Amino acid sequence: MKFALVSYILPPSNQATPLILERLLRKLPPDRYCLIRPYNKNYQGQETPGGKTLKARYYDLKPDFQFTRGYRWGLAKLRSRLNILLGIVSQAWQIARVVRREQCQAIIVCTGDILNPPAAFIASRLTGTVFLVYMLDWYSRQWPDPWEHRLTASIERWMMKSVAGIIAPNEFLRDDLEKEYGIRSTVIHNSCDLEPYFPVEPVSRPTSGTGDKQIVYAGAFYEFQLDAFQNLIMAFRQLNRPDIKLHLYIRRHPYELDADGTNPAIVFHGRLPNEAIPPILKAADILFLPLGFRTPYPQLVRTSAPGKTGELLASGRPILVNAPKDSFISWYFRRYDCGLVVDNDNPQELAAAIDSLLSDAELRTRLGTNAVNRAKADFDVSVAQAAFAQLLN
C-alpha cells in the first residue's frame, strides 16, 4: 500500500518528530510513499543542512491564504479563526492533488499542528483513500485557546469515526484513545539507533575527568518541564555539594533557571548534532528525565513520551525521573525498574534520590542493566520498523 505521510516538519532535522520519522521510514522503498510538508512559518529553516535523508519524493505545499487585516474593533480573534478554517480547506485541496498524482492508497498524518490532521482527513475523503493518524500527542488537548480547544475536540471526534488506524507512542495514550473512542491503537515507541551505544561499558565506572558529578539533560526544553528543573536546582542547594553540576544540551539558554547565566551549578552547552549525543550520555553520572507538575497541560504530560527516552535507556547510565505519578514516564521506569523515580513535586526527595544514585554502585548497576534491556525490547529502531510494516500490511 503506497501512502502519503503528512507532517509539519520532515527529515532531516534534529527535532524529535523528524528523527522519529526518518528512523521509521529509512528502510522502506522510496516508491512506497511520499512526504508532504504543509507550509508552517514556525518551522521554516529548521531542517538540518546536508540534503534529504529519505529518498522518497518531498512535496512542500504553498502557504495558505490568510486574512492580514482585521485588528480593529475586536476582530483579531475572528480573523485568526477564519484563517484556521481557510488553512484547513487550502491544505486539504493541496494534499488531495499530491495523493492523486502519486496514486497513493493511504494518508498518514502526524499530530503537532492544528491544520494538518483535519486537512489530511478531508483529503482522504476527497480521494477515497485510507486515513491513519500518527498520534504523537493528543491532537485536541494542546491548544490553550478555548475556541481552538472546542474546534479540535470536535474535529478529533469527527476523524475518529472514519480512521482506519492509529499509531500511539506509548501504552498510556493507546489506552486513553481506546477509552475515549473505542479504537485500539498500535503502539510504536519513539525509536532510536542502538548501535552508537554498544558495547555498553560498566555502568558503575567513575566518570568526568574534572572530578565533578555530571547530571546531564539533552533534548528539548519546554515550559511544562520547568518546575521539575526548578526542583533539581533546589535539590542541589539542599545537598550542598558544589561538585554536582547540571549539564544542559538544549537549544536556548534556560534563563528561567539561571537569569544572569552565573549559577555555578548549571553548565550550558547549547544544542549539539544528534550524532554527538551518545558519548555525552554515556559519560554522565546521572541522566535527568523531567516532566512538570504545575502545568496547564496535565493530560499531555500524562501521556508524554519524550523523544530521547530510548537513547537514555540505551546509554546504560542511571536515570533520574522527576514526573507526576500518573504519567507514562513514571509508570514505565517504575514498572521495569530501569530508573529511579521521584513522582512528586518535592526537592528534598529529589536530593535523596541523587545521593542514592551517586553513592550506591549496586543500584546504578541494576538500573543500568535493566535500562539497556528495555531499550532493546521497546526502543530499537528495528522493532519500530517491524510494527509499522505490520500495521501497513
N, C-alpha and C positions, 0 to 999 in steps of 0.2 A: 504494500500500500504506500503510494507516494504521498507525502504530506508537506504542507507549508507550515513552518514554525514562525509565529509572530511574537516579537519581544521588543520592549522599549530600548534595550541595549543588547548588542550582539558581540561575539568574539571578533577580534582579540581585545581583551581588557583585563585589568587586574581586579575588577569588581566581581562580587560573588556570583551574580546571575550569569554573566557570560562565561565565567570559568566553569560553572556547573554545566552549561550547555555544551561548551567545547569538549569537555570530557565525555559527556553522554553521546555526542554525535560523531566523534572523530573516526570511528571505525565503520560508519555507515557509508555505502557507496554514494558519491555526490549526486547521482541521478535519482536517488530515492527521496530526496527532499529539496526544498528551497527555503531561504531565510528572508523574512520580511521585517524591516525595521521602520515602523511609523515615525514620522518626524516628532521629536521631542527636544525643545530648545535646552532643557536642563541637562541633557546628556550629549550634546554636540561636542565633539572634540575629546571625548573621554576614552576613545579606543586607544589601544597600545600601538605605537608605530611598529612596522615590520611586516605589513601585509596580512592578508586574510589567513587565518589558521585552519579554516574549514574550506573545502574545495567546492561546495555547492554554490549555486547562484545566490547572490545577495540582491535584494531589492530595497532601495531607500525610497519611502513614499514622500510625496510632496507635502509641504506644510499645509495645514488646514486653513480654510478661510476663517478669519477672525474679525469680529467687530472690535474696532480700536477706539471708538468714541462711546460716550455714554457715562462719563464720570459725574456729570452734574445731576442734581435733583434726585439723588439716591439711586441712580440707575446702574451703579458699578456692579452690584450683585446680579442684577438681571442680565447685564452684558456678559458676565462671566458664565452664567448658567446657559445662556444661548450659545456661547462659544463651545461649551462642553457638548451640547446636543448636536451642533453643527459638525463638530470634530468627529463624533461617533459616526455620523452619516457619511462624511467625506472619507474617513478611513475605511469604512465598510465597502464602499464602491471601489476604492483603490485595491484593497486586499482581494476582492472578488475578481478583478481584472487579472491580477497576478496568478490567482488559483486557476482560472480558466486557461491562461497562457501556458502554465506549467502542467496542466492536466492532472492536478492533484486530486486525490480521493479523500483527503482529510485535512483539517486545520487544527493545529495545536497552538494555543495562546498561553503566554506566561502572564501571571498577575504581576502587579507592581505599578501599573499606570491606570488611570481612571478611564481612559478611552479604549484601550486595546481590547479587553475582553468582550464588551458589547459589540464593538466593531467587527471583531473576528466572528462572533456568533451570527450577526446579521449576514456577513459574507458567506458563512456556511449555509444559511437558509437560501441565499440568492443563488448559490452554485450547487446546492443539493449534495454537499459533502459532509462527511462525518466530523463532529465537533468534539474536541477534547480540551481540557484545561489543565495546565501545569500550575497548581495552586501553591506557589512558593510561599504565600501567606494569604490570609483572608482577604479576598477582594473587597468585601463590603465594610470592613472594620478598621480601616486605616485612614479614614478621612474625617478630620475634626469638624468640618463644617456640617451643621445639621442637615441642610438640604442635600449635600453631596452624599451624606450617610444614608438618607432615605432613598435617594436615587439609586445608589449602588446596591442597597439591600433589595430593592425591587428588581433590578437587573439580574442580580445573582439568583434570586428565586426563579426568574424567567428562564435564565440559561440552564439551570439545573434540571428543568423539566425535559430538556432535549439533549443533554450532554451524553456522549457515548462512553466517556471515560475520564477519570480524574487522576492526576499524579499528585501525591502529597509527600512532603519531605520527611514526615515523621508520623509515629503512631497516634500522637495526640490530635493532630489536625485531621488525620484519617477518621478517628472515632468521632470527633466533633461534627465533621461533614456528614457522616452516616446518621448521627443523631438528628441533625438539622434537616437533612434532605432524603434520608433513607437510601443513600447511594454509597457503595463500597469503593473506596479509592485504592489505587496501587501505591504502596509506599516505596519510594526510591530515595534513600538518604543522600544528602549532598556529598557526592563522592570526592575522592582525592586520589592523586597518584602516590602509591605507597613506595615505589622504588627509591626515591631520594632519601627515605627514612630508614632503609635497611642496608646493612645489618644494624640492628639496634644495639647500642653499646650498653654496658651495665648501668642500670638506672640509679644506682646508689653512689656513683662516682662523684668526686668533688668537681665543681665547675667554676668558671670565671677566674681567670688568672689574676685579677686585681684583688682578690680576697673578698670582694663584695658578694652578697647573695642577690641574685637576679630574679625578680619576678617579672615575667615577660607577658605583654599583651600585644598581639599583632592582628590587625583587621580593621573593620570599620568602627568608628566611634560615634554612637548615636545618643540622642537626648535621653532615650528610655534606658540607657545604661548608666547614666550619670551618678545616681545615688549609690550604686554598687561601687563605683570608683571612689566616691567620697568615703564610703565605709572603709575601703582599703587604706586610704591616706590616714584616716583616724586610727585604724588598727596599727599603722606604723608608729604613730605617736605613743600609743599605749605600750607597744613593745620596747620603745626607746632604744632602738638598735640602728645606729647610723649606717651600719654596713648593709642594710636591706634597701635595695633600690627598685623602683618600678620603671622598667624599660618599655617605652611605648613606640611601636612601629605603626603609626597611623598617619593619615593624610595631613591633618591640620593640628596645630599646637592646642592642647587642651587648656585654654585659658580659664575655663570653668573650675579647673582644679588648681591651676598654677597661674594666677592673674598676671604676675610680672615676670614669670619664667625663672624664678630664683629658688624654687623649692628644691633643696638638695636631694630629696627622696625620689624626684621624678627626672628621668633621663629621656628626652625626646629625640627620636632618630628620624622621624618622617616615614613616609610610605616607601617601601622597597619593592622591586620586582618580585613576583611570586616565586621565581626560581631561587631567590636569595633567602627565602624564609626557612627552609628545612634546617640548615646548620644553626640558625639562630634559636629555633625552638629546641633543638637537641642539646644546646649548650645552656639552657635555662635551668635554674634551681627549682622554680615553680612556674607553671603556666596558669594565667588567670583567665577565667571564663565568666563574665558578669552579665546579668540581666537585672533591670530595675525593679524596685518595689513600689515607688511612688511615681506612677506614670499614668497618663490619660489613656493608654492603650493596653489595659491588663489582659485582654484576650489575645492580642498579638504577642505579648510577652509569654503567655501561657503556652502557645503553640510554636514559638520561635525555635528555629534550628539554625544557629549561626553557621555561616559557610566554612569557617575554619575548624569546626568541631572534629572532623575526620583527621585533619593534619595534627591537631593537638594530641589526639589519641595515638596516632602513628609514631609520634616522636618518642613515646615511651617515658616521657618525663612526668612527674607528679602534677596533677591538675587540681587547681582550687576553684570550685564553683561557688559563686555567690548569686543566687537566683531564688525567686519565690518557690515555695513548697509545691504549689500546684502546677509548676512549669514542666514542660517536656525535659528540659536540660537537667533539672534536679532529679526527676524520676529516672532518667536514663543512667546517670552517673551513680546514683544510689543503687539502682537495681543490679547493675553489673559490677559494682564495686571498682570502678575504673577512675575514680577521682574522689577528692574529699569535698563534701557538700555542706555549705552553710546556707540554710534555706530561710534565713530571717534577716531583718534589717538591723543587725547588731554588730558593731565594730569589735566589741570585746570577744565575741565568739570567733570572728574572723581572725583576730590576733592569736587566739588559742590554736586555731587551725594552722596558721602559718608556722607557729612554734612547733607544732607536732610534725609537720612535713619536713622542717629543717633538721629536727633532732632525731627522728625515728627512721632509721635506714630500712628496717623491715617493712614499715608502712609504705615507704616510697617504692620499694621493690615490688610489693604486692600490687599496688595501684598501677605501676608502670607496666607490669606483665599483663594485667587484665585489660589495660587500655590498648595495648598492641593487638591483643586477641579480638577486641571489639572493632578496631579499625579494619582488620582483615575480614571480619564477618559481615559488617554492615556498610563500610565506607569505601571499600576497594572499588575502583572505577569499573573493573570487570563485572562486579556484582550488579552495579547500576546499569551497565550496558545490557546485561542479560535480562534484567527485569523490564527494561524499556522495550527490547526486542519482543519479549513475550507479550507485552501489552499491545504492540502494533499487530502482532500475528493473531 
